Amino acid sequence: MEVTRCNFADVLPIVRKAIEECHFIAIDTEFTGLTASETLEYSLLDSVDRRYDKTRHSVQQFTLCEIGLTTFTGAPLSHDYKASAFNFYVFPRDFEMVDVRFGVQASSLAFLCEHHFDFNKFVYDGISYLDSEQEDFLRKQHANDKEEEKAKFETELDEAIGFTHIFKLLVEAQKPMVGHNMFMDLLFFYDKFYKPLPAKYSEFKHDIHQLFPFLIDTKHVVNEIRQKLKPTKKDQLLRSTVLEELHPAMTGENYKKVGLWPPQVKLEEGYERYEKDQFHEAGYDAYATGVVLLRACHLLARLSMDQLDSNPTSWAKVLLLVTDWMNRVNMIRCSIFSLNLAGPDAPSTRPMWLSFTKKDFFGAITVEEVQAALEKYGSLDVEKDGFKCIVATAGKESARNILEGFENDAVFCVREYQWSGVYMALAAGLTGATLVAAYYMHRTGRLDISWLPGVTSLDISWLPGVTSR
């Protein structure tokens, strides 16, 4: 169902009823940009805090233009689900002293055009929204109004709040909320409908878990199920985690060979426009995300069940299957593979970073020449760090191949990345002239810290041209 400012007031009660009665909700968003500058591009070298900070800066610069929301309701002891799919156009309208500024990214607009996004509906008919701070500010401005003026203001404010009414319904419902690769969706929801994103990742993490305590990211779920299904043939159905490829795999002919009673999802009357694929329209992507969750979990359930068991995979069974993956949000190209919004994040299992230096002591090193030298080694990221470059690879095999390939290289010295001598001097509390001397000795391979308590030698064989000291 398409929802604009023209029919929002009429549709709101329908959405409220659908949320109240459903078992779970799937969401998706489209926005006017992904990265606000080149310095905010994602990197394998990103820590969780650094990634959050990058994404926060980008989200604050752009705006949402389309939101998909689909509710799924399962029949008791059945494999049948009913789905109600909504596609909202949203636009941050100026209201009294609130006049939002936002940016656009050319590639993002081109992507929306490619998938037939209606920019006229976005600008002319988009539903307004306010965050809680904007709403509170406006109410304070009218705190001393007379009753008649206040009643008029409340009517206008209610329209300005717009889609934020839906956000509040989602928060109140505390139902499981499903998204596909939903990290950015969550930041947009927080920033546009709740309050400006906090500077600290830990504060965002705490708040978003209070708002939505049951989050399921299907990209993370599918990645985990793929690992469990290996090396069976069933994992071939999940060879891609891209939603546009994953949904057809979960609903195609090959899926029917998995077993009995695959979950069936039927769009409710009035929502039939999504019976045909419309990928990258937020409403359809939300619908497809919910279907993928049900079908992928059924795939996992059939692996562990007796194949003669004809019981369907109920919603209770789905929840049981995803318990360990609840509130785990997929991270693209980051130092860790997923966030844990309900507890401590897992340590990185990515390969050790590599340090590139020049064997020529006075030779300057650049990111570009390291990237060129590593062109054949697949996906990786390079950053300058003082007189060296740090390299992060996507896989451990790639890191091993680089170490082996550059073992006798004439130009570069490659080692596993570790603290340099100057950082060790800082850690020991050295300052002033002593620190300068320590830095010089580090660069020349003559750093002697045997005078420190409990230290007899320092292994600096990883430095260019140094074998032992």
Helices and strands as residue ranges (DSSP letters): E 2-3, H 8-21, E 24-31, G 38-40, H 48-61, E 64-74, E 80-89, H 106-114, H 119-125, H 132-141, H 147-161, H 164-173, E 177-179, H 183-189, I 190-194, H 201-211, E 215-217, H 218-229, G 233-238, H 243-251, G 253-257, E 264-267, G 272-275, H 282-304, H 315-321, G 323-325, E 328-330, E 338-340, E 354-358, H 367-373, G 375-377, E 380-385, E 388-393, H 396-405, E 412-416, H 421-427, H 432-444
